[in-house]
Amino acid sequence: MKNMLQKTFLSFLAFTLPLLSLNLQAAPSAAPVAQTASDKGEVTIYVTRHGKTLFNAAHRAQGWSDTPLTAAGVEVAEQLGRGLKEVPFAAAYPSDSGRARETAKLALTAAGQPLPVTEDQRLRETFFGSYEGELDDVMWEPVVKKLGFADLHALTQALSKGQVTMKQMMNTLAELDPSHTTENAAQVHARMQAALHDIAQKVSANGGGNELIVSHGMAIMAMLEGMTQEENLRSPLQNASVTVITYKDGKFTVGKVGDMQFVEKGKQP
């Protein structure tokens, strides 16, 4: 099994590392009110993390590598869709990772809105370089030691207390990657922000409305850096959690981060 994982990972690196030299191209706390035609130009963006995957369940690093949704991942994507069925979407944008695309299609179908989806590479998860496919504990071990913590649990506890930031963790991981290919926080923030602006402006130019973005936990948190209070970025985002962002008059406003209310609503018969 170990040899198979190593071969799979090496094949993945052989395909992925050349991409790093290329520019990636676009291809309020209460529940928000779905927009109508009277809100022309204003955009409400529902940014969600994909459903649970095979590597999530195995506690392995999954950046640009990809594994399919588990049964639980399919279920939570469908619950998300049912929870969003009263929100009429004008557009849907997943990353080009299979887990994001599958989550988007499952959610839209469950919502009764099987829209076509437009994939955007810039919405990918952080690229973890030589750590891709590695166990989470192994990937974060150098960061744990560098920042002076006993183990990964202690590090995540420090994150929840504001003693370290996700930005600091990402930058330390990038610094310590032997291959020097792991993306740092600024790189992920820049491409995610570019995608967010382009998508919001496009939907706004077409009259506004609601849009669905399906991306990845760390990438979403990097995108939100500077857009919301730091304490909102202290907990890893759950699968299918939603962050609602409004775009009006060229400005973004972030509501509740990592909200699970739509999934909970979708659990109801």
Secondary structure, DSSP 8 states (H G I E B T S, - for coil): -HHHHHHHHHHHHHHHGGGGGS-------S------GGGTT-EEEEEEE---BHHHHHTB--SSS---B-HHHHHHHHHHHHHTTTS-EEEEEE-SSHHHHHHHHHHHHHTT--------GGG-----GGGTTSBHHHHHHHHHHHTT-SSHHHHHHHHHTTSS-HHHHHHHHHHH-TTS-S--HHHHHHHHHHHHHHHHHHHHHTT-EEEEEEE-HHHHHHHHTTTS-GGGGSS---TT-EEEEEEETTEEEE--SSB-HHHHHHH--
